[in-house]
Amino acid sequence: MICQSYLYEHIENYILKLAEKKIVTPGEKLPSLRTISKTFQVSMTTAMKAYEELESKGLIYSVEKSGYYLKPQNSVKIPERKNSIINKSPVENIDIINSILNDTQNKNILPLGAAVASPKLMPHKELKSFTREVINGSEDQYINYTATAGFYDLRVEIARLMALRDFYVSPEEIIITNGAMEGIFYILSSVAEQGDAIAVESPTYFGYQHVLKKLGMYPVEIPACPEKGIDIDYLQKAKDKYDIKCIITQPAFSNPTGSLMCEDKKHYLRSLASEKFIIIEDDTFGTLSHTYKKITPLANPSKTDHIIYVSSFSKTVSPGSRIGWIIPNKYYKDVYEAKLANNMSSASLPQLVMAKYLQSGKFHNHIKKLSKTLFLQISAYREELSRLFGSSIRMTNPKGGFLLWLQLPEKTDTLVLYHKALDHGIGFSPGAIFSSKPDKFRNYLRINCGYPLNAGIEKGLCKIYELYNRMF
């Protein structure tokens, strides 16, 4: 009788050969467990064990109720982490950020800059249908104000979505906002004061810098690993050295790196949360796991009162609807009053339409399809960038979202490269905008993979590479 270990190895080698000979390509579905069982005349248990071994080695991944897929291998190294804390200091690069944001609004620019998915990936047909239904309805609710906290039925649906991720709240604990950034503005206005030090991950989403500058607050940048997120040791050092009031963190598929925080790190962060150190969790990309794995939020009312959760539908359903939400935990009253003082009521029509869409039950299948598509798109971009730049770059291999973070050789200035590319109608996000100090990530850049890799985008990436080569 053939020993079990030999069977595992035999099946593993078979899958590796399929990949090596490109019979199965990255992102493609592998033979089912039943097929493997019949082909190798082994039990389903043995077939499953073989696939589990391959999955544990990072060679394949599973999709719930779908099967196993070949995982792209990361032949390109991961970008290096900048191991230095940037002290409490003013934001210096707002003019650069504003200029680049203006460029992203130009429809003639290749969309590799702004972190948005293609409109073709959004459920626009369903949203159009539900918009007509709301407008033609007998109650004319869309003409009137909604409650300051938001349309109740929408909050019910959001509470149901959160429960699927083991986060249990009532609709009364949710506040609707015009996107996640408005939510972060309200939160910081409520829990911090002018002059306070606010910890952020480094690199960090440039939108936070706008808010901090407007509120007269100062970022303290904490080094973050492009794969695993914020460095806890550096955070503890900064927390001990500075009077940090709170931290803004993106545990799931952060912008710009796509990092994913492990459960141990989440547990430790929860232990730090207190009235003197409030945690703001931005979960905007949290449902876009490429493997459909459920990502449990850092915030959880049953574990701590001092983590405030914020998210939106901007990356998953409709950027233009501008629907976000806050779960303020024990800070509900303060955040509610901040919204009331600034914006008595969010727009009614988008809320009513989103509530109808969520009630239809179509969201879950949409997210599965979207996540799968984004995984395939990122894989295609990585392959093309690897082909062009070879070993001269480092590049992330995120497990969710649709952003790639690239490190170019030290001598490269990606802000200069950006302006050269812009002259050819090509946009991307230079590293200068992901830190309060423009020089920190001077040789880094972010690529948006939210659009399919078509001939036009391939041509654009080739032009970026050509311009990069001309710089030296």
N, C-alpha and C positions, 0 to 999 in steps of 0.2 A: 504493500500500500504506500502511495506517495505521501510524504509528510506534509502537514499543513503549511509549514513555513515555505516549502518549495512551491506550493500552489500559489501562495501570496506573491512570491517573487516572479513566478511565471506570468501571472496576470498583470503584475506591475510592469514587467518588461514588455509585455504585449502593448499596453497603453503607451509606454514610452516610445516604442517603435512606430506606433500610429502617429505620434506627434513628430517624431524625427523625420519621417518620410512625408510629412504634411498630408497624410491621409485624413487626419483630423486636425483642424486649425484652432488657434486660441479663440475661446468663446463658443466653439462648436460643441454640440451635445455628444457625449460619449455613448457607447453601446449600453443599453439598459442592464440592470442587474440580472434580469431574467435571461437576456441574451448571453451575458457572460457565464451565467450558470449552465446554460445549455451548451455553449461553445466549449467550455473547459470541463464539462461534466462534474461540476461541483455543486454543493448546496448553495441556496440563496444566502445563507449565513456566511459562508466562505467568500462568496462574491462580494458581499457587503463589507466584510472585514478587509478585503483587498482594496476596495475603493476608499475605505476609511483610512487605511495606511497611506494611500496616495494623497488624500486630502490633508492628513497631518503633516505631510512633507511639503505642502504648498504647491502641489503639482496639478491638482484638480479642485473644483469646488462644487458644492451641491446647491440646488435650487428646490425649495419646498414644492412638492407635488409635480415636479418637472423632471428631475434626474440630476445627472452629474455632467459637468462641463470642463473642458480643458482650460487651465488657467495660463495666461501669458506669463512667460518667465522674465524676470527682471535682470536682463543681462547688463543694463545700464545701472551704474551706481546711484544710490540715493544722494540727493544734495546734502552738503555738510551743514551742520548746525553752527550758528554764530554764538559762541560761548561767552557772551558778555552781557551784563545787565546795563541797560541805558538808564541812567539816574533820572529822578524826577526833574523834568525839564519841558519847556514849551515845545509845541509842534512847530516844525520849521518848513514843512513841505506842502502847505495848503495850496499855494499857487500852482505847484506842479500837478497836484491832484486835480484841481479845478480844470486846468488846461486839458488834461488827459480825459477827464469825464466829459468835457465838451466834445472832444474828438469822437468819443464812442457814440454820440448821438447822430453822427453823420452816416446816413444810409449807404453812402458810396464807399465806406471804409470796410474792409474785410473784417468780420466780427470775431476776431481772436482776442479782443481786449475785455469787453464787459462780460461779467459772469452771468450770462443768460443762455437758456436753452432755445433752440430753434422753435419759433411759433408753431411749426408743423408737428412738433412733439407734444403740444398742449391740446387739451380736449376742447378745441374751439367750437366744434359742431354742437356738442352738448351744452356748452355755455351759451351759445346763440339761441338754442332751443329754449333753455330755461329763462333766458332774458325775455324772450317773447312771451313766455308763459306768465312771468311776473308782471310785465307791462300790460298784458291783456286781461289780467286777473280782475276780479270784481272789487277787491278791497283797496286798490290803489295805495298799498303800503309804501311803495317806492317813492311817493311824493312827500311823505311825512318824515319827520325826524325819527331816528331810532333812539333807544335808551343810550345814555353815555357809555355804559359798559358794553353796548353792542346788541344786535338783534338776538333775542333769546334763543330762537330755534338754531341759529348758527352756533351759539355757545354750547348748546346741547350736543350738536354733532361733533364739535371739537373735543368736548369731554369724552365722547365715545371713542374718537380716534386716540386720545391719550390713554384711555383704559386698555386699548390693545397693546400698548407699550408698557404696561404695568405701572401707569401713572394715573392714580385715581383722584379726580377732582369733580366738584359739582359745577354746573353752568354758572352758578353765582360767584365762583372763584376766578372767573375768566374775564378779561377786559379786551375788547377788540380794538385794534389800532390800524393806522394806515401804513402797514408794513412793519417789519421788525425794527428798523432803525428809529422810527418814531417811538416805538416801545422802549428802546434803550434810552432815548432822550428823556422820556417820562421817568424811567427808573432812576437814572442818574440824578435827575432833578429832585427826586424824592428822597434818596438815601445818602447823597453826598453834597458837598458844598464847594463853592468857589475856592480854589487853592488846594483842594484835596488831591492826594496821589492815588491814581487808579492803575492797577496792574493790568497789562495786556500781554498776550502771547507775541512772540517775535520770531518770524514775521507776523504782522497783524493786518486785519482787514482795514483798509484806509478809511472806511466810513466812520469807524470809531474815533479817528483822529479829528474829523470834522466836529463831532459832537463834543468831544473833550475840549477842543479849542473854544467852541461857542460858549460852553459853560464855565470857562476859566479854570478847568481842571488840568492836571498834568499826568501824562502817561509814564509808567515805569515799565519798561519792556523786559519781559522774562524770556530767556531762550526757550525755544520749543523745537522738539525733534520733528522732522518732516513726516515721520511715520507714526509716532506715538504721542505727539502733542507736548504740552508744557512740561518743563523740567521741574519736578517737585523740589529738588534740592536748592535750585536757584530761587524758586519762589519763596521757600522758607527763609533763605538768606535775605532776600529783599524785604520780606514781611518783618523780619527782625530789625532791619536797618532803617526802614522808612515807615512812616505812619500811614500804611496803605489802607484806604477806606474800603475798597472793594476791588474785585477782579472781573474782567469780562473774558469769558472763555468759550470756545467752540469745541466741545469734546468729540463731536461726530462730523468728520469730513470737513475740517476747517478750511477757511478761505484765508490764504491762498494755497496751502500745502496739501489739503485733503487728508490730514492726519486723523487717526482714530484712537481715542484714549481708552486704555484697558480698564477693566473693572477694579483692579487693585488701586490704580491711580485715582479713579473716581471715589473709591471708599476713603482714601486719604484726604482728598479735597473736601469731602463732606465733613470730615472730622475737624477741618480748619474753620468751617463756616460758623460765624457768630455775629452778634450785633455790631461788633467792631471790625468784622471782616466779612462783608456780604459778597456772595458769588452771583454773578449774572451769567446765566447759561443761554447762549445764542444757538438755537437748534435748527437753523434755517435749512440745512442740508441733511438733517437727521434721518429722514425717511428714504433717502436715496442710496441705500446699501446695494452694491452690485450683486450680492448673493442673497438678497431679500432677508438677510438675518435681522431679527428684531434688535434694534439698538435701544437699550433702556436709557432714558435721560439721566443726567447727573442729578437734576432736581427731583425731589420726591418728598411730598409733605409728611409722609410717615417716618422719614429719616432725619430731616432737619427743617427748621423754619426759616433759615437764612440763605436759601438759594432761590433766586427769582428766575423764572423760565420765560423765554421769549422765542417766538417762531413766526413763520408766515407761509403763505401759499405761493410766494413769488417765484420760487425755483421749481415748483412742482405742478402748479395748475395755471396760474395767470399772473404774470408780473404787473400787468396793467390794472388788475382789480384792486391792488394795494390793500390786501387783507392780511393783517398779522394779528397776533394775540399775545397777551401777557398772562402768566399765572404768578401773581405777586406774593403768594404765600402770606406771611404775617404782615406784609407791607401793603396789603390791598388798599386800605383807606388812603394812604399817602399817594400811591400811584393813581388811584381813581381821581383824587383831587387835582393831581398834576394834569391829567387829561381834561378834566372839567374846566380848568383854568385856561387851557390852551385850545381846546377843540371840543365843544360841548357834545358833538355827535359825529360819528363817522358816516360817510355816504351810505344811504340806505340801499340803493339798487344793487351794488356789488355784493353786499351782505346777503340780501334776499336770494340772489342768483346762486351764490356759493352754498347757501343752506340747502337750496333745492338740489344742487349737484351732489352734495354729500349725502343727502337723504336718498338719492337714487341708488346708492351703493356702487356707483361706477368708479369711485376714487381708488379703491384697492386694486382692481385690475389695471387701472391706468398707471398706478405707481409701479406695479410689477413690470409692465411693458416698458415704461419709461426707464426704470433702473437697468433693465436688460439692454435697452438701446444705448444708454449712456456708457455702459461697460464696453460694449462693442466699439463705440466711437472713440473712447479713450484708448482702447487697445490699438485701434487703427492709427490714431495720432502718435502714440508711442512708437509704433513700428516705423512710421514715416520719419519721425524726428531722429530715431536711432539710425536709420539708413542714411540720413543727411549728415548728421553731426558726428556719428560714431562715438568713439571714446572721449571726444573732447568735451562732452557735457555730462552732467549728472541730472537725473530726472526722477520724480516721484512715480510711484505705482499705487495710486489710491484704491481703497476698497469701496469707495462710494463717491457720490458727487460727480462733477464733470470738469474739474480743474487740474492742470498739470503745473508743477513748480520746477523750473529748470535752473541749474547753476552752470554758467559758462566760465571759461578760464578767467583768472583773476584780473588780467589786463583788459577785459571787456567792460565797456560802459554801456549798459543796456538802455539808458536814457538817450544816449547819442544814437544807438542802433534804432530805437523807437522812432526818432524824428526822421531818420533816413528811410525807414520802412513806411512811415506815414506819407512821405513824398510819392510813394508808389501805391497808395491806397490800401495799405495794410496796417492793421492795429494789433497791438498786444499790450500787456500791462508790465511796464518796467519795474524792477525791484525797488526803485527809489520811492515808490508810493506806499510801500508796505512797512515802513518804519518812520518814526518822527524825525529821524536823521537820514536824509536822502542818500548818504554814501554807504550806509550799513549793508545794503543788499544791491550795491552798484552793479554787480555782475550776475544778478539773478533776474528772472522774468517769469510771468505767469501766462499760460496759454489757456484760453477758453475752448473746451471740447464739446460745447453744447450743440454745435452744428455738425451734420454729417461731413465726413472727409470727402468732399467732391473734388472735381478737377480744379475748380477755382481756388479752393483752399490749399490743395496740394501745390499749386503754382505759387500761392502766397508764402507757404512755408519754404519752398525752394528759394524764393526771392530773399527771405529773411536770412537764410543760410549764405546766399551769395553776398549780401550786404555785410554780413558778419565776417566773411573771409576777406572782403576788401578793406576792412578796418585795420588789417595788420600787414 
